[in-house]
């Protein structure tokens, strides 16, 4: 499911929103109800076998390089 992070340009609140279809222009800040929001770049992680692989190329958030024992 496409869940995106947004940040309000008025109050700075960061929130997640599930986007179904093409309704990005309807997103409003959950805190102040402003429609001045921008989509943030988020990291994505996938499980591959017994380890997690992130969109940044590391195996997990704890080791950054995929070499720690907690990821494997």
C-alpha positions as CSV (number, residue, x, y, z in Angstrom):
1,X,0.0,0.0,0.0
2,X,1.3,3.4,-0.8
3,X,1.9,5.2,2.5
4,X,3.8,8.5,2.2
5,X,5.2,11.0,4.7
6,X,4.3,14.6,4.4
7,X,5.5,17.7,6.2
8,X,3.3,20.8,6.7
9,X,4.9,24.0,5.4
10,X,2.9,26.1,8.0
11,X,3.4,24.3,11.3
12,X,6.2,21.8,10.5
13,X,4.1,18.7,11.5
14,X,5.3,15.4,9.9
15,X,2.6,12.8,9.3
16,X,1.9,9.7,7.2
17,X,-1.0,9.4,4.7
18,X,-2.3,6.4,2.7
19,X,-2.7,7.6,-0.9
20,X,-5.3,5.7,-2.9
21,X,-5.7,6.8,-6.5
22,X,-4.7,10.3,-7.5
23,X,-5.7,12.3,-4.4
24,X,-2.4,13.9,-3.3
25,X,-3.9,17.4,-3.8
26,X,-6.5,16.6,-1.1
27,X,-3.9,16.0,1.7
28,X,-4.1,18.4,4.6
29,X,-2.1,18.7,7.8
30,X,-3.5,16.6,10.6
31,X,-2.5,19.2,13.2
32,X,-3.4,22.6,11.7
33,X,-5.5,21.5,8.7
34,X,-3.3,23.5,6.2
35,X,-3.2,22.3,2.6
36,X,0.4,23.6,2.2
37,X,2.1,20.2,2.6
38,X,5.0,18.6,0.8
39,X,5.8,14.9,0.3
40,X,9.0,13.8,2.0
41,X,11.5,11.2,0.7
42,X,11.2,8.2,3.0
43,X,13.5,5.1,3.4
44,X,11.9,1.8,2.4
45,X,13.0,-1.6,3.8
46,X,12.3,-5.0,2.4
47,X,12.9,-8.4,3.9
48,X,15.0,-10.6,1.7
49,X,15.4,-14.1,3.2
50,X,16.5,-13.6,6.8
51,X,17.8,-10.0,6.5
52,X,16.3,-6.6,5.9
53,X,17.5,-4.6,2.9
54,X,16.8,-0.9,2.9
55,X,16.4,1.5,0.0
56,X,19.7,3.0,1.0
57,X,21.5,-0.3,0.4
58,X,22.3,-1.3,4.0
59,X,21.0,-4.5,5.5
60,X,19.3,-2.9,8.5
61,X,19.2,0.4,10.4
62,X,21.6,-0.8,13.1
63,X,24.7,-1.7,11.1
64,X,24.5,0.6,8.0
65,X,26.7,-1.7,6.1
66,X,25.0,-5.1,6.3
67,X,27.8,-6.7,8.3
68,X,26.5,-6.8,11.8
69,X,25.2,-10.1,13.4
70,X,21.8,-8.6,14.3
71,X,20.8,-8.3,10.6
72,X,21.9,-11.8,9.5
